[in-house]
Amino acid sequence: MDKLTIQEEEAMLSIWQLQGGFVKEVLDNLKGEKPPYTTLASTIKNLEKKGYVRAVRYANAKRYEPIISEEEYKGKFMSGFVGDYFRNSYKEMVSFFVKEEKLSPRELEEIMDMIKNNKS
């Protein structure tokens, strides 16, 4: 699974939210500054080549449907992220966020509760 560019990821987020759509629908659903239609169409074509979406023909138009789920992508992306930046250590990642004051003691307790409840 190839890593997505920022533009591809934004398009995929829109496609996941819509559960598929035509380029115009994906464009209308994008947050923030919207790229030109042709740029988005090229981006979605790249997503098709990478195996993230499939085109389904409706008359003269193509509707793009996700092949990869958002959860699947997050899992793969997070594994690469933790591997690249935290030497494959989730403990090191959590430690980093604690040191940067991005995680509060209360949030850490909630994480511990989730871990305990999933293991029992």
C-alpha positions, 0 to 999 in steps of 0.5 A, a space after each residue: 500500500 503506497 503512502 498517500 500525498 497530502 492531496 490524495 489523503 484529503 481526497 480519500 477522506 472526502 471519499 470515505 465520508 461520502 462512501 464514494 462519489 463523483 469528482 464533483 461530489 468529492 470536490 464539494 465535500 472537501 474542507 478548506 481551500 478547494 483545488 481546481 476540478 481537473 487537479 482533483 480529477 487527476 488526484 483521484 486517478 492516482 488513487 485509482 492507480 494506487 489501488 485505493 479507489 475503483 471507478 464505476 461507470 454511470 453513463 458518461 461519468 465515473 463514480 469512485 468507490 473506496 477499496 481500502 477502508 479508512 480504518 485499514 489505512 489508519 492502521 497501516 499509516 500508524 504502523 509506518 509512523 510509529 516505525 519511522 519516528 518512534 523506533 516501532 515503540 508505541 511506549 516511546 510515542 506515548 512518552 513523547 506526547 506526555 513530554 510535549 504535554 499533548 496528553 493529560 494524566 486524565 487521558 493517560 488513565 482513560 488509555 489505561 482503562 481501555 487497555 485493561 478492558 480490552 485485555 479482560 
